Amino acid sequence: MYQTTPYTVERPWGYYTVLHEVDGMKVKELTVNPGCSLSMQRHKCRAEYWIVSDGDCIVKFENGWILKKKHDSLMINVNEWHQLTNPFDTPCKLVEVQYGTNCIEEDIERK
């Protein structure tokens, strides 16, 4: 599958824009509104690489959490439980590069 035109999807926590999509890779920009969080989740078919492009966020894992600030990056491995949360007063934006055998929304297992 090849996606050449960016498109945006609204979510309760904010929105994401798919910027680039080819077989085995997808690039998104996520905007997480203040006080919002994504679900605790993992992916069986893909890994993700995140770069914070604006604002701050907290990334929770099964055994703790880390603070990420503008220009920080993070690797999310296949099958690693993770949750992005924005407890701050300004939106958090990050670029997410997904890569693996299947970069589809259905590859999300939630806790």
N, C-alpha and C positions, 0 to 999 in steps of 0.2 A: 504494500500500500504506500502510495506517495501522496503527501498533502503539500500543496504549493501555496495555498492561500491561508494566512493566519485566521483563526477563529477563536471566539471567547465563549466560555461557559460560566454562568453564574452559579455560585454555591452559597449555602448559608453562612459560611465563614469569609466569603469574599468572592474571588473569581480567578480563573486561570485562562491564559491565552496560549494556544498551541502555535508555536512559531515555525516549527520545522518538523517534518515527519517522513521517515523512510523505513523500509523494512529493518527491524532490529534497533531503531533509535527514534526517540521523540524528544523535542526540546520545548519546554513550557516556561512561561513566566507566571508565577503565582503571586497574588496579592491577598494577604491575610489581614483582615480588618482588626483594629484594636479590640482586645478582649475576646477574640475568637480563637478557635482551635480546630484542626483537622482531627479525624479519628485516630486512635491507636491502630496501626496497620502494618502489614508486611506484604511482600510480593514474592511469589514463587518463580516467576519467569524473568524478572528483571532486577537490575541494580539501579541506583540513582546517585547522581552527583549533584550537590546543591551548592550554589554560590549566592550569598545574600547581596542583593544589589541596592537595597535601601532599608533603613530601619534596623530593628533588632528582633530576635525571636529566641525562644527556648525550644530545644529539641529533647524530648523525653524518650528514654529507652527502657527496657525491662528493669535495668539495674541502676538507673540514675538519670541525670539530665545534664545538658550543657547549654551555655549561653552563646549565641552566635550574633555577631555584629556585622555592619556593612563591610563587604569585601571578604568576610570569612567564608570558608568552604567546608564541605562535609561529604564523606562517602557513606552511602547507605547500601549495605550488602544485601544480596538475595536472602530472603527469609529472616531478615533482621527487623524486629518490632521497633517502630518509631512513631512519634507524634510531633507535629509542628504546632506550636502554640504561640500566640502573641498577646501577652498580658500587658503590653505597653500602650501608650497613648497615641501612637502614630502607626499607620499601616506598615507592614513588613512585606517587602518584595523579594522574591528570590527566583533565580533561574534554576530550573531542574532539567538535567539531562538524564533521560531514561535510556538504558541499553540492555539488550538481552534477547531472548528468543521470542518474546511476545510483549510488546509495549502497549497494552490495551487497558482501559479502565476496569474491565472485569477481573484483572489480575490484582485484586485488592481483597485481602482477608482482614476483617476487622475484629477487634476484641471488644 
